[in-house]
Amino acid sequence: MLRRLILFLIILLIIISIIAGNWLHDAENRVINYEPQIITVANGTSMRGFADQLVSEGLLDEPWSFRIWARYRGLAASLKAGEYRLEANTTLQGLLQLVTSGKVIDYPVTFIEGWNFKQLRMALSTQKKLRHEIDELDDQAIMQAIEADGIHPEGRFYPDTYRYTSSMSDLDILRRAYKKMADFLVLEWDQREDGLPLQNKEQALVLASIIEKETGVADERPMIAGVFINRLRKGMRLQTDPTVIYGMGENYKGNIRKKDLLTDTPYNTYTRAGLPPTPIAMPGGDSIRAALHPADTRALYFVAKGDGTHHFSTTLTEHNEAVIKYQLKGRRKNFTSYDTSATKK
């Protein structure tokens, strides 16, 4: 009698195993959608909760098959948050492999060379898939949140395209961009030319930001850098309009007047000698390299030619002639484009 009972139980277990195996096989190969769609796994979602979500979204009739199969495959604790793209005719097996793979959809956000921090913040605010944490923070609170407390944010983020997922925040991107700029600056500073009139890598970043704003022509950046380096060596004021514009802030309405050049601010390089206190924009890698590897030139002046490039001059007389040619369209008048009488501050 006992032997018959044991045999019966063994046969029953075999039958149950076969039925369970067939059920699992059918479940994992069941097609759950016939059209491509996006599915989101929220942060902190458990496999149980995700199975219930699949039912509520109409992908499953009941949650048990998914939960049991996930446990059977040893993936019950492997769910990864994010957005996933389900291709048409995805099976239950394909779904589980996808949401435990971490192959989430990502999105790009681009920081452009020459942008200021206000423009950078605006670009982040338009990203609909990004979690927004900085909207109610001022600039210094943002820097504190990315562990850069006390550092002015201008120019501290490397201009590049950064990819993010729906589970990430704007602070995550800022941390990456800040680290990339810091690492890049250290590397380039260590390889700088000898004898530059720059005390530290922060000054190099300030100069690079001015170079970035002065020209969009990559080949000209070393020459622009060379002019500014020469001026710093001679104790001449930089007299560069982009710093004046930055110092004007919201008062800048698209053009600089003579009184703007004479109005002193910490960023007015017409009234103050040396570099401004902080960068004025995000410099790209080429501008940073130019600041640390300027062209070997005697030029002290440059003027825009109207085609995006500049004319470089070694003397003020030559420079004034270039101003007449390119800026005044040949109209001569008594003037000097470099104010040598202003007092250094």
Contacts in CASP RR format, 6 or more apart in sequence:
PFRMAT RR
TARGET T0000
AUTHOR 0000-0000-0000
METHOD contacts of the structure
MODEL  1
MLRRLILFLIILLIIISIIAGNWLHDAENRVINYEPQIITVANGTSMRGF
ADQLVSEGLLDEPWSFRIWARYRGLAASLKAGEYRLEANTTLQGLLQLVT
SGKVIDYPVTFIEGWNFKQLRMALSTQKKLRHEIDELDDQAIMQAIEADG
IHPEGRFYPDTYRYTSSMSDLDILRRAYKKMADFLVLEWDQREDGLPLQN
KEQALVLASIIEKETGVADERPMIAGVFINRLRKGMRLQTDPTVIYGMGE
NYKGNIRKKDLLTDTPYNTYTRAGLPPTPIAMPGGDSIRAALHPADTRAL
YFVAKGDGTHHFSTTLTEHNEAVIKYQLKGRRKNFTSYDTSATKK
23 65 0 8 1.000
24 68 0 8 1.000
24 69 0 8 1.000
24 72 0 8 1.000
27 65 0 8 1.000
27 66 0 8 1.000
27 68 0 8 1.000
27 69 0 8 1.000
27 92 0 8 1.000
28 69 0 8 1.000
28 91 0 8 1.000
28 92 0 8 1.000
28 93 0 8 1.000
28 96 0 8 1.000
29 91 0 8 1.000
29 92 0 8 1.000
29 93 0 8 1.000
30 65 0 8 1.000
30 91 0 8 1.000
30 92 0 8 1.000
31 89 0 8 1.000
31 90 0 8 1.000
31 91 0 8 1.000
32 54 0 8 1.000
32 59 0 8 1.000
32 60 0 8 1.000
32 90 0 8 1.000
32 91 0 8 1.000
32 92 0 8 1.000
32 95 0 8 1.000
33 59 0 8 1.000
33 86 0 8 1.000
33 88 0 8 1.000
33 89 0 8 1.000
33 90 0 8 1.000
34 88 0 8 1.000
34 89 0 8 1.000
35 88 0 8 1.000
36 85 0 8 1.000
36 86 0 8 1.000
36 87 0 8 1.000
36 88 0 8 1.000
37 85 0 8 1.000
37 86 0 8 1.000
38 83 0 8 1.000
38 84 0 8 1.000
38 85 0 8 1.000
38 86 0 8 1.000
38 105 0 8 1.000
39 57 0 8 1.000
39 59 0 8 1.000
39 83 0 8 1.000
39 84 0 8 1.000
39 86 0 8 1.000
39 99 0 8 1.000
40 82 0 8 1.000
40 83 0 8 1.000
40 84 0 8 1.000
40 166 0 8 1.000
41 50 0 8 1.000
41 79 0 8 1.000
41 80 0 8 1.000
41 81 0 8 1.000
41 82 0 8 1.000
41 83 0 8 1.000
41 84 0 8 1.000
41 99 0 8 1.000
42 81 0 8 1.000
42 82 0 8 1.000
43 81 0 8 1.000
43 167 0 8 1.000
44 81 0 8 1.000
45 53 0 8 1.000
45 79 0 8 1.000
45 81 0 8 1.000
46 79 0 8 1.000
47 66 0 8 1.000
47 67 0 8 1.000
47 70 0 8 1.000
47 71 0 8 1.000
47 75 0 8 1.000
47 76 0 8 1.000
47 77 0 8 1.000
47 79 0 8 1.000
48 63 0 8 1.000
48 67 0 8 1.000
49 63 0 8 1.000
50 66 0 8 1.000
50 79 0 8 1.000
50 99 0 8 1.000
51 60 0 8 1.000
51 63 0 8 1.000
51 64 0 8 1.000
51 66 0 8 1.000
51 67 0 8 1.000
51 70 0 8 1.000
52 63 0 8 1.000
54 60 0 8 1.000
54 63 0 8 1.000
54 66 0 8 1.000
54 95 0 8 1.000
55 61 0 8 1.000
55 62 0 8 1.000
55 63 0 8 1.000
59 95 0 8 1.000
60 66 0 8 1.000
60 92 0 8 1.000
65 92 0 8 1.000
66 92 0 8 1.000
66 95 0 8 1.000
66 96 0 8 1.000
67 76 0 8 1.000
69 92 0 8 1.000
69 93 0 8 1.000
69 96 0 8 1.000
70 76 0 8 1.000
70 96 0 8 1.000
73 96 0 8 1.000
75 96 0 8 1.000
75 100 0 8 1.000
78 100 0 8 1.000
79 99 0 8 1.000
79 100 0 8 1.000
80 99 0 8 1.000
80 100 0 8 1.000
80 101 0 8 1.000
80 102 0 8 1.000
80 104 0 8 1.000
81 104 0 8 1.000
81 167 0 8 1.000
82 102 0 8 1.000
82 104 0 8 1.000
82 105 0 8 1.000
82 165 0 8 1.000
82 166 0 8 1.000
82 167 0 8 1.000
83 104 0 8 1.000
83 105 0 8 1.000
83 129 0 8 1.000
83 165 0 8 1.000
83 166 0 8 1.000
84 98 0 8 1.000
84 99 0 8 1.000
84 103 0 8 1.000
84 104 0 8 1.000
84 105 0 8 1.000
85 105 0 8 1.000
86 95 0 8 1.000
86 98 0 8 1.000
90 98 0 8 1.000
104 165 0 8 1.000
104 166 0 8 1.000
104 167 0 8 1.000
105 165 0 8 1.000
105 166 0 8 1.000
106 163 0 8 1.000
106 164 0 8 1.000
106 165 0 8 1.000
107 127 0 8 1.000
107 129 0 8 1.000
107 130 0 8 1.000
107 163 0 8 1.000
107 164 0 8 1.000
107 165 0 8 1.000
107 166 0 8 1.000
108 161 0 8 1.000
108 162 0 8 1.000
108 163 0 8 1.000
109 123 0 8 1.000
109 124 0 8 1.000
109 127 0 8 1.000
109 130 0 8 1.000
109 161 0 8 1.000
109 162 0 8 1.000
109 163 0 8 1.000
109 164 0 8 1.000
109 173 0 8 1.000
110 123 0 8 1.000
110 160 0 8 1.000
110 161 0 8 1.000
110 162 0 8 1.000
111 120 0 8 1.000
111 123 0 8 1.000
111 157 0 8 1.000
111 158 0 8 1.000
111 159 0 8 1.000
111 160 0 8 1.000
111 161 0 8 1.000
111 162 0 8 1.000
111 177 0 8 1.000
111 282 0 8 1.000
112 119 0 8 1.000
112 159 0 8 1.000
112 282 0 8 1.000
113 159 0 8 1.000
113 212 0 8 1.000
113 281 0 8 1.000
113 282 0 8 1.000
113 283 0 8 1.000
113 284 0 8 1.000
113 287 0 8 1.000
114 159 0 8 1.000
114 209 0 8 1.000
114 212 0 8 1.000
114 213 0 8 1.000
114 281 0 8 1.000
114 282 0 8 1.000
114 283 0 8 1.000
114 284 0 8 1.000
115 123 0 8 1.000
115 159 0 8 1.000
115 281 0 8 1.000
115 282 0 8 1.000
116 154 0 8 1.000
116 155 0 8 1.000
116 246 0 8 1.000
116 280 0 8 1.000
116 281 0 8 1.000
116 282 0 8 1.000
117 139 0 8 1.000
117 153 0 8 1.000
117 154 0 8 1.000
117 155 0 8 1.000
117 157 0 8 1.000
120 157 0 8 1.000
120 282 0 8 1.000
121 134 0 8 1.000
124 130 0 8 1.000
124 132 0 8 1.000
124 134 0 8 1.000
124 170 0 8 1.000
124 173 0 8 1.000
124 174 0 8 1.000
125 132 0 8 1.000
125 135 0 8 1.000
125 170 0 8 1.000
127 164 0 8 1.000
127 170 0 8 1.000
129 164 0 8 1.000
129 165 0 8 1.000
129 166 0 8 1.000
130 164 0 8 1.000
130 166 0 8 1.000
130 168 0 8 1.000
130 169 0 8 1.000
130 170 0 8 1.000
130 173 0 8 1.000
131 166 0 8 1.000
131 167 0 8 1.000
131 168 0 8 1.000
131 169 0 8 1.000
131 170 0 8 1.000
132 169 0 8 1.000
132 170 0 8 1.000
133 145 0 8 1.000
133 169 0 8 1.000
133 170 0 8 1.000
133 171 0 8 1.000
134 142 0 8 1.000
134 145 0 8 1.000
134 170 0 8 1.000
134 171 0 8 1.000
134 174 0 8 1.000
137 145 0 8 1.000
139 152 0 8 1.000
139 153 0 8 1.000
140 149 0 8 1.000
140 150 0 8 1.000
140 153 0 8 1.000
142 153 0 8 1.000
142 171 0 8 1.000
142 174 0 8 1.000
143 149 0 8 1.000
143 150 0 8 1.000
143 151 0 8 1.000
143 152 0 8 1.000
143 153 0 8 1.000
143 156 0 8 1.000
144 150 0 8 1.000
145 171 0 8 1.000
146 171 0 8 1.000
146 174 0 8 1.000
146 175 0 8 1.000
146 178 0 8 1.000
147 175 0 8 1.000
148 156 0 8 1.000
148 178 0 8 1.000
152 277 0 8 1.000
152 278 0 8 1.000
152 279 0 8 1.000
154 209 0 8 1.000
154 278 0 8 1.000
154 279 0 8 1.000
154 280 0 8 1.000
154 281 0 8 1.000
155 181 0 8 1.000
155 205 0 8 1.000
155 209 0 8 1.000
155 278 0 8 1.000
155 279 0 8 1.000
155 280 0 8 1.000
155 281 0 8 1.000
155 282 0 8 1.000
155 283 0 8 1.000
156 178 0 8 1.000
156 181 0 8 1.000
156 182 0 8 1.000
156 205 0 8 1.000
156 279 0 8 1.000
157 174 0 8 1.000
157 177 0 8 1.000
157 178 0 8 1.000
157 180 0 8 1.000
157 181 0 8 1.000
157 282 0 8 1.000
158 177 0 8 1.000
158 178 0 8 1.000
158 180 0 8 1.000
158 181 0 8 1.000
158 184 0 8 1.000
158 282 0 8 1.000
158 284 0 8 1.000
158 285 0 8 1.000
159 282 0 8 1.000
159 283 0 8 1.000
159 284 0 8 1.000
160 177 0 8 1.000
160 180 0 8 1.000
162 173 0 8 1.000
162 176 0 8 1.000
162 177 0 8 1.000
164 172 0 8 1.000
164 173 0 8 1.000
184 285 0 8 1.000
184 288 0 8 1.000
185 201 0 8 1.000
185 204 0 8 1.000
185 205 0 8 1.000
185 288 0 8 1.000
186 201 0 8 1.000
188 201 0 8 1.000
188 204 0 8 1.000
188 285 0 8 1.000
188 288 0 8 1.000
188 289 0 8 1.000
188 292 0 8 1.000
189 200 0 8 1.000
189 201 0 8 1.000
189 204 0 8 1.000
189 292 0 8 1.000
191 292 0 8 1.000
192 198 0 8 1.000
192 204 0 8 1.000
192 292 0 8 1.000
192 293 0 8 1.000
193 292 0 8 1.000
193 293 0 8 1.000
193 294 0 8 1.000
196 204 0 8 1.000
196 229 0 8 1.000
196 292 0 8 1.000
196 294 0 8 1.000
197 229 0 8 1.000
197 232 0 8 1.000
197 233 0 8 1.000
198 204 0 8 1.000
198 207 0 8 1.000
198 232 0 8 1.000
198 291 0 8 1.000
198 292 0 8 1.000
203 275 0 8 1.000
204 288 0 8 1.000
204 291 0 8 1.000
204 292 0 8 1.000
205 279 0 8 1.000
205 283 0 8 1.000
205 288 0 8 1.000
205 291 0 8 1.000
206 275 0 8 1.000
206 276 0 8 1.000
206 277 0 8 1.000
206 278 0 8 1.000
206 279 0 8 1.000
206 280 0 8 1.000
207 225 0 8 1.000
207 228 0 8 1.000
207 229 0 8 1.000
207 275 0 8 1.000
207 291 0 8 1.000
208 279 0 8 1.000
208 283 0 8 1.000
208 284 0 8 1.000
208 285 0 8 1.000
208 287 0 8 1.000
208 288 0 8 1.000
208 290 0 8 1.000
208 291 0 8 1.000
209 279 0 8 1.000
209 280 0 8 1.000
209 281 0 8 1.000
209 282 0 8 1.000
209 283 0 8 1.000
209 287 0 8 1.000
210 228 0 8 1.000
210 238 0 8 1.000
210 240 0 8 1.000
210 242 0 8 1.000
210 243 0 8 1.000
210 275 0 8 1.000
210 276 0 8 1.000
210 280 0 8 1.000
211 221 0 8 1.000
211 224 0 8 1.000
211 225 0 8 1.000
211 228 0 8 1.000
211 283 0 8 1.000
211 287 0 8 1.000
211 290 0 8 1.000
211 291 0 8 1.000
212 281 0 8 1.000
212 282 0 8 1.000
212 283 0 8 1.000
212 284 0 8 1.000
212 287 0 8 1.000
213 242 0 8 1.000
213 280 0 8 1.000
213 281 0 8 1.000
214 224 0 8 1.000
214 240 0 8 1.000
214 242 0 8 1.000
215 221 0 8 1.000
215 224 0 8 1.000
215 308 0 8 1.000
215 309 0 8 1.000
215 310 0 8 1.000
216 308 0 8 1.000
217 308 0 8 1.000
217 309 0 8 1.000
217 310 0 8 1.000
218 286 0 8 1.000
220 309 0 8 1.000
220 310 0 8 1.000
221 286 0 8 1.000
221 287 0 8 1.000
221 290 0 8 1.000
222 290 0 8 1.000
222 293 0 8 1.000
222 294 0 8 1.000
222 295 0 8 1.000
223 294 0 8 1.000
223 295 0 8 1.000
223 297 0 8 1.000
223 299 0 8 1.000
223 302 0 8 1.000
223 310 0 8 1.000
223 312 0 8 1.000
224 290 0 8 1.000
224 302 0 8 1.000
224 310 0 8 1.000
225 290 0 8 1.000
225 291 0 8 1.000
225 293 0 8 1.000
225 294 0 8 1.000
225 295 0 8 1.000
226 294 0 8 1.000
226 295 0 8 1.000
226 297 0 8 1.000
226 299 0 8 1.000
227 297 0 8 1.000
227 299 0 8 1.000
227 300 0 8 1.000
227 301 0 8 1.000
227 302 0 8 1.000
227 312 0 8 1.000
228 238 0 8 1.000
228 240 0 8 1.000
228 294 0 8 1.000
229 294 0 8 1.000
230 236 0 8 1.000
230 297 0 8 1.000
230 298 0 8 1.000
230 299 0 8 1.000
230 300 0 8 1.000
231 237 0 8 1.000
231 238 0 8 1.000
231 300 0 8 1.000
232 238 0 8 1.000
232 274 0 8 1.000
232 275 0 8 1.000
234 300 0 8 1.000
235 273 0 8 1.000
235 274 0 8 1.000
235 344 0 8 1.000
236 273 0 8 1.000
236 300 0 8 1.000
237 269 0 8 1.000
237 270 0 8 1.000
237 271 0 8 1.000
237 272 0 8 1.000
237 273 0 8 1.000
237 274 0 8 1.000
237 342 0 8 1.000
237 344 0 8 1.000
238 269 0 8 1.000
238 274 0 8 1.000
238 275 0 8 1.000
239 269 0 8 1.000
239 270 0 8 1.000
239 338 0 8 1.000
239 339 0 8 1.000
240 269 0 8 1.000
241 256 0 8 1.000
242 280 0 8 1.000
242 281 0 8 1.000
243 267 0 8 1.000
243 268 0 8 1.000
243 269 0 8 1.000
243 276 0 8 1.000
243 280 0 8 1.000
244 256 0 8 1.000
244 260 0 8 1.000
244 261 0 8 1.000
244 265 0 8 1.000
244 267 0 8 1.000
244 268 0 8 1.000
244 269 0 8 1.000
244 270 0 8 1.000
245 252 0 8 1.000
245 256 0 8 1.000
246 267 0 8 1.000
246 276 0 8 1.000
246 280 0 8 1.000
246 281 0 8 1.000
247 265 0 8 1.000
247 266 0 8 1.000
247 267 0 8 1.000
247 268 0 8 1.000
248 256 0 8 1.000
248 260 0 8 1.000
248 263 0 8 1.000
248 265 0 8 1.000
261 268 0 8 1.000
261 270 0 8 1.000
261 271 0 8 1.000
262 270 0 8 1.000
262 271 0 8 1.000
263 271 0 8 1.000
264 271 0 8 1.000
264 272 0 8 1.000
264 345 0 8 1.000
265 271 0 8 1.000
266 272 0 8 1.000
266 276 0 8 1.000
266 277 0 8 1.000
267 276 0 8 1.000
267 277 0 8 1.000
267 280 0 8 1.000
269 275 0 8 1.000
269 276 0 8 1.000
270 339 0 8 1.000
270 342 0 8 1.000
271 342 0 8 1.000
271 345 0 8 1.000
272 344 0 8 1.000
272 345 0 8 1.000
273 344 0 8 1.000
273 345 0 8 1.000
283 291 0 8 1.000
297 312 0 8 1.000
298 314 0 8 1.000
299 312 0 8 1.000
299 313 0 8 1.000
299 314 0 8 1.000
300 313 0 8 1.000
300 314 0 8 1.000
300 315 0 8 1.000
300 316 0 8 1.000
300 319 0 8 1.000
301 312 0 8 1.000
301 313 0 8 1.000
301 314 0 8 1.000
301 315 0 8 1.000
301 316 0 8 1.000
301 318 0 8 1.000
301 319 0 8 1.000
301 322 0 8 1.000
301 337 0 8 1.000
301 338 0 8 1.000
302 310 0 8 1.000
302 311 0 8 1.000
302 312 0 8 1.000
302 313 0 8 1.000
302 319 0 8 1.000
303 310 0 8 1.000
303 311 0 8 1.000
303 313 0 8 1.000
303 319 0 8 1.000
303 322 0 8 1.000
303 323 0 8 1.000
303 326 0 8 1.000
303 327 0 8 1.000
303 337 0 8 1.000
304 310 0 8 1.000
304 326 0 8 1.000
304 327 0 8 1.000
305 311 0 8 1.000
305 326 0 8 1.000
306 326 0 8 1.000
311 322 0 8 1.000
311 325 0 8 1.000
311 326 0 8 1.000
313 319 0 8 1.000
313 321 0 8 1.000
313 322 0 8 1.000
316 336 0 8 1.000
316 337 0 8 1.000
316 338 0 8 1.000
316 340 0 8 1.000
319 337 0 8 1.000
319 338 0 8 1.000
320 335 0 8 1.000
320 336 0 8 1.000
320 337 0 8 1.000
323 335 0 8 1.000
323 337 0 8 1.000
324 330 0 8 1.000
324 331 0 8 1.000
324 332 0 8 1.000
END
